[in-house]
Amino acid sequence: MVPALQLSADYRKALAVTQPAASQPAAATPSPKVEDRHPATQQIMRHFGFGHLHPELAAVSREFHDFAHRLLTLCHDGPEFTVALRRILEAKDAAVRSAVEQLTGK
């Protein structure tokens, strides 16, 4: 059995400040334009397109596209955000390769 995670009082307080109350719906965050972001962010984001893919592969790739775009509303540009996007891109590439193998039986 896994022991319960113990959160410090300071961490619980920080969560309370950053998390909306359960009874209040979260405010809609406008989707930022990729063109308004740092050049490194723009460069990585262009690799999340999926319109050129076979429909079965596009369905896999779209999940990563949508996640990366959601992160644009949550994170500021910077080295760690670039690393996060690169890792998501690597995961997307691996997932699409896995789907190719499943489709082709190889």
Secondary structure as UniProt FT lines:
FT   HELIX           9..18
FT   TURN            22..23
FT   HELIX           34..36
FT   HELIX           39..45
FT   HELIX           46..48
FT   TURN            51..52
FT   HELIX           55..74
FT   HELIX           79..104
//
